[in-house]
Amino acid sequence: MDDEFEALGDLLTALASLDPRIRGHAAHRVLDFAEAAVDALFQAIARPENRDHIGTLVYVLRAFNCESRFTELFDLALHGHFEVQNHALSILSGQSFDVTAEQLRLAERALDELKARENLPTEDVELLRDDLRLVLSRLGESMRRTP
């Protein structure tokens, strides 16, 4: 059945099918496409030659579930340029994440070590630090409520 849905357009058309088996299979394949898209976006973001041109890639991630990508997004918020920081912070603030106590501890340490740099003056460091502390606090609270 996978051969029937090679193109994303075909999958989207199949979602309108009256046959629940076809519609269900197409929905699962769309999920596979989405997961592959997230992987491909993070791979493109990580490429050194793309370093200064990843704002749109991070922006597009907002449309996807990034729950397993906390560390990468937190790093982008800390070290990206202004556009990347804003998009990463938006994702971190708006989505739920599967984080461990160790990930939160490492993120807190990295946040404590954040220093002013070119295009990130001291006052902006403090604003970013406050925003990211809110994210860490929310995630920490969420961990405490989850058995």
C-alpha positions, 0 to 999 in steps of 0.5 A, spaced: 500 500 500 505 504 501 507 504 493 500 507 492 502 514 496 509 516 493 507 523 493 505 528 499 499 530 494 497 523 493 497 522 501 493 529 502 488 526 496 487 520 500 485 523 506 479 525 503 477 518 501 471 515 503 474 508 505 476 509 512 482 504 511 485 508 505 484 514 509 487 511 516 493 509 512 494 516 509 494 519 515 499 514 518 504 516 512 503 523 513 505 522 520 511 519 517 512 525 512 512 529 518 517 526 522 522 525 516 521 533 515 523 534 522 529 530 522 531 533 515 530 540 518 534 539 524 540 536 519 540 542 515 540 546 521 546 542 524 550 543 517 556 548 519 555 551 512 548 553 513 550 556 520 548 563 518 542 562 514 537 557 518 532 562 521 527 560 516 528 552 518 527 554 525 521 558 523 518 552 520 519 547 525 514 551 529 509 547 525 511 540 527 511 536 534 518 537 537 517 534 543 524 530 543 528 536 541 529 540 547 536 540 547 537 542 540 532 547 541 535 550 547 541 550 544 539 554 538 535 559 543 542 560 547 547 561 541 543 563 535 542 569 532 536 574 533 531 570 528 533 563 530 533 565 538 526 568 537 523 562 533 526 557 538 524 560 544 517 560 541 517 553 540 520 552 547 514 556 550 509 553 546 510 546 546 511 540 551 517 536 551 520 530 554 525 532 558 529 529 563 532 532 570 539 531 567 537 535 561 534 541 565 540 541 569 545 542 563 540 547 560 540 551 567 548 550 567 548 553 560 544 559 561 548 561 567 554 561 563 550 565 557 554 571 556 554 578 552 557 577 545 556 580 538 549 582 536 547 580 544 548 585 548 548 584 556 541 587 557 538 582 551 542 576 555 538 578 561 531 578 557 533 571 554 535 568 560 529 570 563 525 567 558 529 561 558 528 560 565 520 561 565 521 555 560 525 551 564 521 552 570 514 550 566 518 544 564 520 542 571 513 543 574 511 539 569 516 533 571 514 534 578 506 533 576 508 527 572 508 520 576 
